[in-house]
């Protein structure tokens, strides 16, 4: 008998006995949760295999994705921020443009670890580092406007693309403010329409792939 039928019978019996249907509902929630976990784990296994395949081929993107996975924490083999940064430097030295881009962005945002693409990016009060990082970043983005990251999207393993300039141009639209020791707000970077237009144009012209799924062969079989 299908599970939904068993649930209906369970509720009918519960109504007769005045006990309610909380236990079956909770059970089905747990089953759904367990199913989601299994689907995510399968997706992560595909991502790990994808990294290994690229590394076995000598493709620098394999080293880049390995560095990114440790930065994100779903591969937990390297934890020290300096060691994770060294992984990105290794990938960059082999020719991975994504790694070079994220190392420049790390300088600009004064982050301990490269690749925090799901977080808001800002100068974090260090205007000198911001300008230094952007001077490295601009020529790289003229060659490649995005960086990639491996994710599991609704249970499916996927290469996700991020427009890097998207994190830059709002700083010149809004300016950059920080609190001083007296808890007063100070403007460290003023609004700059020309620089806003430069970085926003890079973002607007950045054409990103939306659905680069890695389980296509599995779904066809």
N, C-alpha and C positions, 0 to 999 in steps of 0.2 A: 504494500500500500504506500502511495506517495507520502512524503513527509508532511506536506501541507494538510493532507487528509487526517493524519495522526494528530496534528495540532488542533484541527477543528474538533475531533472527538475528545481530545483532552480538555478543551475549553467547555464542551457540552457537559462532560462529567463534572467538571469543577463547578459549573453553575448549579448543578443539581445538589452538589454537596456543600454549596456556599463557601468554597475555598478559594475561588478566583483562579486566574491563569498566569500569575506572575512567574511561576517556575518554568513553564514551557517557553514563555517569551524570553526569559533570561537565557534559557538554554539555546534558543535560536540565535540570540545576539552573540553568544559565545562561539557558536558554530560559524557564524558569519565572520567574526573577528579572526578565528583560527584560519579560515579560508583565505582572508586577506593577507595574513602573515605568511602562509605557504606560497601564495602568489608572489608576494614581494621577495621572498627568499629565492624563488625560482628566477625572478628577474635579476636579482643580485648575482646569482650564479652565472647567468649569461654575461653580465658585465665583466665579471672576473675572468671568464673564459675569453672574452673579447680582448681584454688587456694582455693576457698571456699569449694569444695568437699574434697580436701586433709585436710584442716583445720578441717572440720566437722568430719573427720575420726580420727583426732588426729595424722595425719602423719606430722612429723617435716618438710617435704619438702614443705608443705603448708605455714608454717611460713617463710621458706627460700625464696620461690618464692614471697611472699608478701613483704619481705624485699627488694628483688632484684627489684621488680616492682616500689617500692618507690625510690630506688636508681636510676633507669632508668628514673623515672618521669612520666610514663604512669598511675600509680596510684599515685595520688597527695594528699595523706592523711597525710604523714609525710615528712617534708621538712628539718628540722634541721639535719645537718650531724651527730651530736652526737646521736640523737634519732634514725636515720637510722642505725648507727652502733650498737646501743642497740638492734634493731630488729634482726640483724645478730647474735648477741651474744645470744639472746633468742633462735633462731633456732639451733645454735651450741650446746647450753646446752641441748636441747631436742634430739640431736643426728644427726643433719643434717651435714654430712661430707662436703658438698659443702660450707656451711657457715663457717666451721672451716678453710677450705682452703682459702677462700677469706679474712677472717680476718688476716690470716698469710701473705697473699699477700699484704694486706693493710699496714701492718707494714713494709714490705720490700720496698714498693714504696712510703711510706709517704703520702698516699692519705687521704683526709678528709673523703671519703665515700668508703666502700668496693664495689667491683663488676664492676669496670670500664673495662670490658673485651673487649670493642671495641676500646680502646685507647692503644697506645704504653706504655709499662711498663718499668720503669728504676729506678735506685736508687735515681734519682732526687737530686744528690749531697750528700745525707745522707748515707754514706757508712756503718756506724755503724748500722743504722736501717735496711739497706739492708741485712747485715749479720745476724742480729737478726731474721728478718722475714724469711730468707731462712732456718735458723736452725729449725724454727717451721714448715716450709713448706715441707721440704724434707721427713720426716717420714710420713706425711699425703699423699703425692703423691705416696709413695710406697704402700699405701692402695687403693687410688683412684687418677688417674692421671688427672682428668678433673673436671670442674665445669659446671653446667647447667644454662641456661637462657631461659626464655620464650620470643618468638619473633613472629612476623607475617611475614612470608616469602612468598612474592608474593600473599598476601591476605589470606594465610592459617596459622592458629595458629600452632606453632611448639615448641618443646623442642630442643634448640640448644646446642651443646656440644663444650667446649673449652679446648684444651690442655694447661694446665697452664705452663708447662716447656717451651712451645713455646715462652713465654715472658721472659724467664730467660737466656737461653743459648747464645743468640746473645751478651749479655753484656760481656761474657768471650771470645767471638770471636773478638769483636771490641774494647774492653776496654770501660771505661766510662769517658767522658770528661765533664768538667764544666768550665764556665767562672768565673774568680775571679773579685774582685772589680776593677781591672785595665783593665777589658775586655779582658784579656789574657786567653787562654785555658790551663787548667791544667788536667792532667790525674789522676783521683782518683782511678780507678780500672784498673789494667794492663790486657792485654790479658793473658788468662790462658787456654791452650789447654786441660789440664786434667779436669778442672771444666767445660769447654765447652762440652767435651765428656760425662761427667756424666749427665748433664742436657739435652743435645741433645738426649742421649739414652732414657731417660725417655719420651721425646716428641715423638721420632720415634716409640717407642713401645706402645704408647698410642692409643688403638683402640677405635675410636669414632663412635657412631651411627650417621647417616647422616639425616635420614628422619623419625623422630618420630613426626608425625603429630597428632594433637588432634581432628581433624574434620573428622576422618575416618568414624565414624558411620553416620554422617550427609551426607557424600558423597555416602554411600551405600544405604541410604534410598531413 
